[in-house]
Amino acid sequence: MKRTPKAIALISGGLDSLLAAKVIQGQGIHVEGINFYTGFCVEGHTHAIRRTDRDKVKRNNALWVAETLDIPLHIIDIIEEYKDVVINPKHGYGANMNPCLDCKIFMVSKALQFITESDFEYDFIITGEVIGQRPMSQRKDTMPVIAEKSGANDRLLRPLCAKNLPPTLPEREGWVDRDQLFDFSGRNRKPQIALAKHYGFTDYAQPAGGCCFLTDKKYSTKLADLWQARGERDYELDDIMLLKVGRHIRPKSHYKLIVAREEGETRFLQGYKKQFSHIQPISHRGPLTLLDGAPTLDDIELAARITARYSQGRDADSVTVEVIFEGETTMLEVNPLAAHEISPEWMI
Ligand code: SF4
């Protein structure tokens, strides 16, 4: 009996990967999704914490895509391996700390690894890439680089722009009808939106800059600051999660404050109280503040005054704060820092 070809689709949770998988599924191919967890993903995390994002649906968009397409989704943790991509990108960074080209090569190579480890149960890889959509990774000259350097070569099919590229293995083998693929190009999203309408997709995610925090200017500044302060380009998962949360204030090079901006963030930072010295206003409602780095006892008063500045006692003469410094608890009465005393250079 003739075997139904199987494809593995890179699912970020955005519209393009949803459409690419749907197009191939529509040609009678068995499609399964693969989603890589790097730690920098925008998915769910901050939306679930912050009150400002209450209008956003609290969901993991990659799971939502898989559910919408009724396909299995393989979620693969690549946090450790991905560090080398972020720290030493061979093709450099984009506008911020986003190593998009190396990232795409790496993810496609991981999808290929998934195929080989399955003993070629799957035949080819699908991505939602569109030529000209993104300045770094989705250009006419970089599309072949991804195919080649990942090792996927012509097992990599981009259904949304395939007609602008040479035929791939699934097209040549007749598993996929090239005539029913697309020739989208450029940054115009209208063709994707029209195709989504055609399929009846309305509730899809529309990330603003990209699929991860590394495209975000403020986030990238905080990551660069972390590396500079530590004197090395490295990170742990907690570091990059905490960069997504709170105001980051560095009054001195050897320590910084992570000040919760709202109740949801205070609740989130509570989970880090055992790992960090921290400060909490007691006499007035106010944010939990974590102290990251190597603050000394001499730094505590300034850190407490900054914390008080962001409490409801900011205009009071004195605010009582609880300080847990290196496991010791003390109460301090401090005068909240005035707005003009906070140097803009401290704000990361
Ligand atoms: S936006 Fe982030 S996840 Fe997407 S390709 Fe670029 S670096 Fe990779």
Residues whose N, C-alpha, C, O or C-beta is under 5 A from the ligand:
A	BS01	SF4	N98 P99 C100 C103 K104 G210 C211 C212 L214 T215
